[in-house]
Amino acid sequence: MERGDGGTYLGEGGRAASGLTDEQVAERVRAGQVNANADVKTKSVWQILCEHTFTLFNAVNVAMAALVVSTGSYKNVAFMAVVASNLVIGVFQEIRAKRKVDRLSILTAKDVCVLRAGEKRHVPVSEVVRDDVVLLAHGDQVPADGVVLEGSPRMDESLLTGESNAIEKSVGDEVLSGSFVDSGAFAYRVTRVGRDAYAAQINAEAKYVKRVRSEILSTLSAIIRLGTIALVPLGAGLFVRIILMGRYGYNDAVLQTVAAVVGMIPQGLVLLTSSVFAIATTRLASRSVLVQQSYCVETLARVDVLCLDKTGTITTGAMEVAEVRGDAAQAAVTIAAANEADANETARAILEFGRARGVDALAVTRAVPFSSRTKCSGCVTADGTALVMGAAQFVMGAAFGQVEDEVRSFPGLMRVLVVARVDGFAQDGSAVGTPRVLGFLGIRDQIRPTAARTMGYFREQGVDIRVISGDDPRTVSNIAAAVGVPGAEKCVDASTLETDEDVEAAVAACRVFGRVTPHMKRRLVRTLREAGHVVAMTGDGVNDVLALKDADCSVAMASGSAAARNVAEIVLADNDFAHLPEVVAEGRRSINNLQRSASLFLMKTVYSAVLALVCIVLPPYPFIPVQMSLVSTAIIGTPSFLLALEPNHERVRGRFLKNVLSRSLPASVAIILAIVASIATAKLMGWSDGVMSTVCMFQMFAVGIALIYRISRPLNPLRVGVICVVVAIVVAGTTVGAGFFSVVSPTFNSAVTSVAIAAAAIVLFNRLYDESVAEAGPRGLVGFLIRKLEALDDSE
């Protein structure tokens, strides 16, 4: 029976001779016994649009915009530009990543050769039905579970189990969807399709929605929730109070109320966060790193435990000849070349070695393919020489003791093959006569050239590394040690871990885990997270999917299974694990700069809420929305965006909320007191509403610039430039743009009073700031407020 691409299958007859008829296929399709794609999918475009559109943040801002529109003052709806920009950036970034990952899945899709009605046909994987006879050869992936009918293939099940050693199958043995044919050609009958298949069952457990684990996102969500809860009573109270004064009509009351409550929601901070992470993901995309969830950049920057799957991360998944002793080279290349049509990873590594070293194969008259029974392969050359190559214990038999010392002298991470001459081969392929040793080959997993440097980076950064694999723990331990994983000698066979106590003890003591099943991988990740660690997980196979889902940040290789790619937040498009340090560096730049810039936004959030409360007692509210837009642009938006793009690779320290509040609260307190003093003075001295509004804006500008100066220290040319730009915007907005922003010229008395209040506010701000950012932690009033807000955030 011949394969469509020229490969040859063993045997002829039986069920494999004809396969299903077209009527039988149609019957199974009607019964739903078809291999419908049960893989884990990326989110649809509609899901992405809904997730970004229907949010509490957007709902609050749309409601406020509708109120402003009802007044006819359309210039005061300018704040919606921030909302629209945030929506566009978030949707565009996520859809772009989705399409790139989907494209990878399309590129790796491959039709399957099936036998139907006595002829070979190539059909999509999704059209394979139960009882189909599928024909596979070297390199093909099994589309659905089944039972071998003909042939004795060696199967690579590493994507399913993590075990890199190929497993020989015989007639009647089960083959699993997702595994690959390492060598051999065979026919098998499909027994389970779609969601019933082994790989699909694992994927099904990974289909729950993974909550984004981001401290920044959690903080923003908490602030928006609290702001929304506060703005309803504060907004209603302020609106009623302004109306009851009798001096203002509906339009004025709405504009003042909206100006107050919009300030409670940190619109600019949401946009800034989206923009910074969008820039980070764009930079990473240029380095072949696809980020599917932007906030995971932050998570990876905070990771303190990195779990690695050996195959595909530390190693390439291929084998290589690491050492040759004696006269084994040409004989080994000859044997591998004789069996090239059905070469496994070991044979391919030997052929590559031969090409690289210029070793030519001899002509042969008989090829003896590898057999798991004899653990060797061989050939007979044109001059009648019989050559054999395989595991020393099997090739040498009773004479193994003669070479045992030589075999054991190879490094532990190598698999040793002996090459010998024999008298010939029996009909079943077993060697005949006493073997005469020609030499030895040391074969090992091909280690990525960048692996040691990458491990060194994480070691220097204080990130704890765990290597989790389905392979033998001693083999994994040796490979981990070769690339510099600290504590690589502390390994454990995960199949011996039975109770939760066993797992917890192993996680605490060991760094290398072998014989790990997919469910044990997830169990290990969960145990690490329960111990308080921020865990990143890398993987490429179906066996990694469950652990990838449970990790705080998951990283998949593009060459791995579609399921692993689709559930991971980060996909390495060129399969190069060495990009992870770049992702960490981008995360650190983003988070450190965001923490500094976020203090400007939260300054406004806090003083807006308190000021609204104050103005219920002491109306009117001194601003309208367009004036708050000027303050937001000059003091918050412009410096935040410029400072957020600075290089910054410092380690992320402390909690986001505490770091931000320690800088923003001192400014908020100073501004609130300055504005209250300005409102009280205005009432006492009879200033007009326009003068009062202008004086209050001056207080915000003064303290805001003081905060920008403090968070920019130590100064450099960029930071000095930012301060100059801020001052220029303030001057231009209050002079050239005075009419648009409703700024009036102050009287002499009001100007002098305003300067005096601002000077006192700056002095107060600096004192509170010094106490708040002290090395011993925030003290005094600001320290008390931070502790209360942190406690509230934890309860949320």
N, C-alpha and C positions, 0 to 999 in steps of 0.2 A: 504493500500500500504506500503510494508516494504522496508526499506533501506538496502543496502548490508551489513552494519556493525552492524545491529541489531536495529537501531533506527526506530521509527514508524512515518509515515506521516499521517496527518489528511485527511480523505475523500477518495473517490474512484470514478473514472469516469471522464467524460469530456475529455479535451485535455490531461490531465495528465495521463489518463489511458493507452495511447498507445504511445504518442510522435510521432516523425517523422519517416517515413519509410526510409530504406536505399537509395531508389531512390531519395527521397526528400532531404536527406543529400547530396548526390552526386550532385544534381542539384544546391544546394546552394554553394557548394565548387566551382563548375565551374563558378558560378556567382560572386565569390569573397566575398561571404557573410559569411566569416569564421573569427574566432576570432584570426587572426594572431597577434602575440605578438607585441603590439604597445608600449611596455615599453621603457623607456630611457635606452640605452645600454652603456656599457663602450667602450672605443676606441679599435679597433682591433689591433692585433700585427703589421700588416702592417702599420696602421696609426701611431703607436708609432715609428716604425723604420723610417718612412718617416720624421716625425717631428724632430727627433734627427739627422738624416743624412743630409737632404737637408737644411742646414742652411748657412747663409752668412759666419759665422766663419769657418765652414768646407771648404767651397768653396775657401776662400782666402788661407787657409793653403795648400790645395791640389794643387792650382796653383803655390804657391811658391815651393812646393816639386818637382813638375814637372820641374821647371826651374833648380833646383839644380841637379836633376837626369840627365838633359841634359849635365851637365858638367862632369859627371862621378865621382864626389866626393860624394860617397854614405854616408860617415860618417856625412856629414853635413845635412842629412835628419833626424837626431835624434829628431828634434823638433816634428815630426809627431807622436812620441810615446805619447805625451801629448794629441794630437787630438784623437787618437785611444782610449786611456784610458777614456777620457771624454765621448766618444760615448758609450762605453761598460757600464760604470757605469750608465749613464742616462737611457739607454734602459733596462738594467737588473732591475733597481729599479722600473721602471714604469710597466714593464710586470709582475714582481712579485706581485705588489699590485693589478694589474688588475685581475690576476688569483685567488687571494684570495677572491676578491669581487665577481667575477663570481661564485666561489665555493659556496659562501653564497647564491647566487640566486638559484643555482641548489639544494642545501640542503633544501631550503624553498619551492621549487616547489612541487605541489601536483595535482594528477589527479582529475577529476571531475566526479561525478556520474550523468549520463543523462539517460533519458527514450527514447529508440528508438525501434520501431517495437514491442512495448509491453513488452520489457525486459530492465532491468537495465544494463548499460555498463559504465565502467570507461575509460575515454579518457583524453588526455592531454588538458590543458586549451586552447592551440592554435588550437585544433580541434573542439571546440564548434562552432556551426553554428547558424545563425539567425533562430528563431522559435523553437530551441531545448527546450525540457522540462528538466530542471535541478533540481535535488533533493539534498537539503542541510539540514544539522542539526547543532547542537551546535558546534562551533569552525571552521566551514567551511568558506572559503572566496568566495564571489560572483565573478565568473569569467568574467561576462559580464552583462550589464544593462538588466533589464527585468521587468516583471509585475507578481505579486504574483497570482498563480492559486488556491492554497490550503494552508491552515495553517495561523497562526497568529504569526510569529516570532518577536523577538525583535532584532534589528540590531544595531551593533556597527559601526558607521560611522566616528569614530575618525580619522582614517587615511585620510579621505577625507575632513572632515569639522573641525576637532579639537575638536568637541563636544564629551565629554566622556560619557554622559548619553545615554543609549540605547534607540532606537526609535522603538515603536511597529508598525508592518505593518499588514495590512489586505488584503483580496482578492481584487485585482485591484490596490493596491498600487505599486509604483515603487521601485525597489531595485537597488543599484548602484554598479558597479564593484569596487572592492577594499574594500568594507565593509565586516564585519564579522557577523556571526550569534551568537548573545550573548546568546539567549535561544530560544527554540522552533525548530520545524522541518517543512519544507514546500517544495512546488514545485512551480517553476516559469517558465514563458516562456521568452526566450531571445528575446529582441527587438533591441538591438544595439550591434554590435560586433566590434572588432579591433579598428581602429582609431576613430570610431564614438562614442565609449563608453566615459562616463564621465571622468574616470581616464585618459584615453588615450588623451583626449582633453587637460587636464591640463599638461600631460607629453609633448605633442607636443609643448607647449609654452616654455618648458624648453630645447628644443633640439638645440638651437643655441649654437655655440662654445663659451665657457666661457673663456675670456681672463684672463691669469694668472696675478693677481695684486701683483706685487712684486717690491719693490724699488730697491733691489739688481739686479734683472733680468733686470729691465728697465735701470739701470745705465750701466750694462754690455752691453746691446744691443746698447745703445747710444755710448759707447766707441768704440765698434766694427764698428758701422756705420761710426763714425767720422774717425776712423783709416783707414777704407777701402777707404773712400773718399780722405784722405790725402796721402795714400801710392801710389796711381796711379801716381799723378804728381810728388811726391817726389821720388818715385822709378824710374820713367822714367827719371827724371832730373838727378838723381845721376848716373844712368847707362850710360847715354849719356856723362856726364861730365867725368866719369872715362875712357871711351873709347877714348874721345877726347884728354886726357892727352898723349896718345901714349905709355905710359909705361906698360899698362895692356891689356891683351887680353880678349876675350869673357868670358872665364871661371872665371877669377879673378873678372871681372866686375859683373858677375851674383852673385857670392858668396858674395861679399861686399854689393851689393844691397839687396839681400835676408836677409842678417844679419841685415841690417838697417830696412827693412819694417816689418819683422817678429816680431821684438821687439815692434812695434807699436800696435800689437794685443796682449792683455793680455791672452795668452794661459793658462798659469799656473793658473791664477785667475779663469778662467772658469772651469778648472779641479778641483781646490781646492773647489770651490763652490759646484760643483756636488758631490765631495767626502764627504764634511762636511755634506751636506744634506742627502746623502746616509747613512752615519753613524748614523745620527739622526733618519732617518726613520727605520733603522735596530733596533736601541735601542727601539724605540716606538713599533715596531712590536712585540718585546719580551714582551711588556706590553699589548698586544692585541689591539694596535692602528694601523690601516692600513692607511698609507699616500699614496694617489693616485697621488698627485702632490707635489713634494718635496718642491717647493718654498712656499707652503702655511704654512709651519712651521714658516717661517719668518713673514708672514702676521699675524698669530695668536699671535706671540710675540709682535706685534705692536698694537693689537686690543685695543681700548678704550671703545667700546660698545659691550656687549654680549647679544644677543637676544635668549631667551630660550623658547622652547615649553614646557608647563607644563607636559603633559603626555609623559612618556618615559625618561624625563631628571630629573625634580625635583621629579616626582612620577614614580613608576614602571609600572603603567598602571593597577595594580590590586587594589582591595579594602581590607580593614582590619577593624576588630572590635577594636575600640579604647577605648570604655568605655561601661560598663554594669551596669545598676542600677536595683535594685529589684530582683525578681525571674524570670528574663527573659531568663537566659542562657539555661536551658534544653528545655524549650518550643521552643525557637528560633532554637536550633540545631535539634529538632525533626521535625519542619516544613521544614527546609532546607534539612534534610535527606530524608523526604518523597518525595521531588521534585528533588532529586539529579540527576536523569536521564536527567532533563531539567534545570539544575541549571544555573542561571546568576551569574555575578560577586559578587553581594551581598550575594547570597546563598553560593557561594564557600568560601567567606570570613568567613561566620558564621561556615561552616563545618570545615575550617582550625582552627578557634578559638576553636571549640569543641574538635578537636583532640589534640591541644596543651594543653588544660586545663583538658583533661580527662573527658569531659562531654558526657555521652552516650545518644543517642536518644531513645525515647520510641517507642514501636511497634504501628503501625498505621493501620487503616482499610480503610482510604480514604485520598487521597492527593488532594489538591486544588492548582493548579499551579498559578503562578503570572499572573495577568491581569492588563494591563495599564488602563482599565476602572475602576476597583476597587482600583488599586494601592496597592494591598495586595496579600498575599498567605496564605495558611493555611493547616490544616489537622485535622483528627479525630482519636484520639488514640484508642487503643484496649479497654480501659475502657469507651469509649463513650465521652471523653472530646474533645470539639471542640476548636481548637487553631487558632488564626489569628495573622498575623504580617504584618505591612506595615506603610505607612505614617500616622502620627497621625490624620491629618485633615480628612482623608478618613476612617480610622478605627473607630474613635470616633464620627464622624459626628457632630450632634448638641451638643454633650457633650465635644467637643474639649476644651472648656473653662476651664474644670476641670483639664486638663493636660498642658495647654498652657504655664504656668510659668515654669513647669518642662522641657518642650521641649526647651524653649528659654534659659534655663540655660546652655545648652550644648555649647561648643565652636563653633564659627561661621563656622569653616571648616568641621564640621561633619554634616552628614545627619542622622536625628533621626528617628528611627523606634520604634513603640510601639508594645508590645506583650500583647495579652489579651485573655481571655476565652470568648466564645460566646455560644449561645444555639445550633448553628449548621450552616449549609450552604444550600443555595437554590440550585436549579439545575444549575443555571448559575454561581455558585461560590461565590455569594455575601453572606456576613455574616448575620445571623439571630439573633435577640435579642440584648439586651443591653450589650456592651462590658464591661468586668471587668478586669481592668489593672493588669497585672502581673509585668511589668517592662519595661525598655527602653534599646535600643541599640544605641550607637553612631558609625556610619560607616563613614569612610573617605578614601580618596585616600591614598594608601600606599606610604609614603614618603621614598625616598632612604635614607638609614642610613648615607651615605656620603654627602648628599646634603648640609646640613648646613655648614660642613667644607669646601666644595668646594666654596660655596658662600662667606664664610669668606675670603678665599684666594683671590678671585677676588676683594672683597671689599678693602682688605689691599693693593692690587696692583693698586688701583685707576681705576679699570675697572667698567664702569657704566653698570648696569644690567637692561634689559627690559624683562618682562615675557609676551609672546604673546600666547594666547590660544583661542580656539573656545568655551570654557566653559563660564558659567556665571561669569562676572567680580568680583563679591563679593566673590565667591568661590575661584577663582584664587588668589585674593588679600589675603585671609586668609592663603592659602597654602604658598604663597610667603613670607608672614610675618613670618610664622612658621619656615622657613629655613633661615631667616635673610636677605632677600632682602631689601636693603635700599629704603625707600619711598614706600613700598608695599601698603600703604593705599591710594596712589594716583593712582586710577584706573579709567578706562573709558570703556564704552560700545562702541566698535568700529563700531557697526551698526548705531550709531548716527552721525558718522563722514561722512560728505557729500562732502565738498569742500576741496581743497588743503590747504586753510587757517586753516580749522578745524583740518586736519591731522598734519600740522606743529605745531599748538598750543598744540595739545595733545602729540606729540612726545617730545616737550620741557618741558611739565609740568608733564606728567604721567609716571609711571614706570610699570604699569600692564594694559594690554589690553585684554578685553574679547570679546566674540562673533565676533572673527576675521575670515573673509573668506580667502581662499587662495590668492585672488588678493589683499586683504587689507594687508596681511602679506608682500607681495612683495612691496606694496606701502609704508609701514612703514619702511622697510629696505632701500628703495631708498631715502626716506626723510632723514633718519639718515645719509646716505652717502653724500647726497647733502649738509648736514650741516657741512661736513668736518670730519666726524668720520670714523674710520676704524672699520667695523662692522663684527662680527662673528655671525653666525646663527646656532642653533642646531635644529634638527627635525628628525622625523621618518616616516612621512606619506606622501601620495600623496599631501595632503593639504599644505605641507611644501616645495614642490619641487620648486615652483616659487621663494619663498624667499631665498631658499638655492642657487639658481642660481645667484641671484642678490647680495648676501652677498660677502664681500671681502674674507671671509673664511667660508666654510660651513662644518658642522659636523653632521653625520647621525649615527643612531643606527643600528646595524646589524639586529635586530629583526623587524625593520620597513619595509616599502615597498621597492621593488627592485629599483623603480625610485629614491627614496631618497638616497639610497646607491650609485647608479651609478652617480648621479650628484654631490655628495659631494666630497670635497677634502680629508676629513678625515672620516674614518668609525671606530666606537668603536665596535670591534668584540665581546666584552663581555657585551655590552650595559651599561657600567659603566661610567657615566658622570664624575666621580671623576678622570678620567685619564687626563682631560683637563689641570689641573695645570702642569702635567708632560710634556705635549706637549709645553706649554708656556715656561717651564724651558729649554727644548731642543732648542727651538727657540732662546731664549736669549743667551744661550751658543754659538749657531752657529753664530748668527748675531754679537755679541760683539767681538768674536774672528776673524770673517771674516773681520770686519771693521779694526781691528788691522793688520791682515795679508795682506789685500788688499792694504794697503799703500805701501808695498814692490813691488807689481806688477805694480801699477800705477806710481810709481817712474820710473820704466823701460820704461813704455809706453810713458811718457812725454819726458824723455831725449832722447829716441830713435828717436822720431819724430823731435825734435829740432836739434839733432845731424845730422840727415840726411839732413836737410835744410842747416846747417852750412857746411857740407862736400861738398855740391854742389858748394859752393864758395871756400872752402878750402879743396880740395880732397887730398888724398883718404880717404875713410871710414876706420877707424882704426881696424875694426874687421871682422872676418868671422863667419858664423853660429855656428860652433862647439865651438868657444870661448864664444859666447853669451850663449850657452848651459851650459858651466861651471859657468858663472856668475849667470845664472838663477837658477841653482841647488844649488849653495853655498849660495847666498845672498837672494834668493827669495823662491824657492821651499821648501828646507829643513826646514828653520825656520817657514815658513808659515804653513806647515802641522803639525809640532810639536806644535806650539802655538795654532793652531785652535782646538786642542783636549782638551785644558785645561777646567776644570770646570769654569763656569762664568755665574752667575745668576743675574747680575745687570740689572736693567731696561734699555731698549733700549732708548737712548736719541738722539735727533737731526736727521738730514738727513744723509743717508749713504754716499752720494757723498761728502758732506761738511766734515764729520768726517774723511773720507779717504784722501781727498785732503789736509786737514790741516796738515797731517803728511807726505804725500808723496812729495808735491811740494817743501818744503825746501830742501829735499835731491836731487830732480831733478835739481833744480837751481844750487846747489853746484857741482853736478857731471858735468853738462854741462860746467860750467865755468872752472872746473878743467881739463876736457878733451880738451877744446879749448886751454887752456894755454899749455897743454902737446903737442898738435899738432903743435902749433905755435913755441914752444921751439924746437921740433924735427926738424922742417924745418930750423930753425935758426942755430941749432948746427949740422945739417947734420946726424941725427940718421937714422938708417935703418928702413924700414917698420916694421920689427919684433920687434925692440926695442920700437918703437913708440907704437905699439899695446900692448906690455907688460906693458909699463908705464901707458897707458890709462886704462888697466884692473885693475891696482893697485889702481887708483883713485876710480873706481867703488867699489872695495872691501873695501877700507878705509871708504868711506862715507856710503856704505851699512851696514857695521858692526856698524857704529855709529848710524844709524837709528834703527837697530835691538836692540841696547842697550837702546835707548830712549823709544821705544814702549814696551819694556819688563819691564820697571820700574813700581812698585817696584820689585826688583829682588827676586827670590826664587830659590830653588835648580833646578827646572825644567828649568827655564829661563837661569840660569847660564850655565846649561848643553847644552842648545840650542846654546848659543854663542860659547862655546868651540867646539861643533860639526862643526859649521860654519867655525871657524878658521882652524880646522883640514882639512876640505874639500878644503879650499883655499890653504893651504900649500901643501897637497897631489897633487892637480891638477896642481900646478905650479912647482912642483919638479918631483915627480914620473911620473905624467901624462903630463909632459911638451911637450914631442914629439907629443902625440895624440892631445893636445889642441894648438899646434903651439906656445908655449911660449918659448921665447929665454932669455938667461941670459943678464941682462942689464949691461952696462959699469958703472964704478964708478961715473962718472959725471951724467949719466942719473939716477942712483939710488938716489944720493943725491938730485938732482932736483925733482925727483918724490916724495920723502919724504916731501920736503918743500912744494910742491904744495898740497899734500894730507893734511898736517897739516893746511894750510890756508883754504882748503875746509871744513875741519871738524869744524874749528872755525866759518866759515860763516854759515854752516849748523845749528849749535847749536843756533846761534843768531836768524836765521830765524825761527827755530822750536819753540823757546820760544815765539816769537811774534805770531806765527800761532795758537798755542794751548792755548793762554792766555784766561782767563775766560771771558773777555770782547769780545772775538771773534777774528778771524784772522785780523791782522793789516799789514800795510806796503805793500810791493810788493806782498807777498803771499796772503794777504787778498784781494787785488785788483784782482789777478788772479782767486781766488776761486769764487768771486762774478760774474766775467765774465763767468766762466765755468758753474756755477749754472744757470745763466740766459740762457745759451745756452742749458743746459739740460732740463730746463722747456719748452723752445720753441720746443724741440724735442718731 
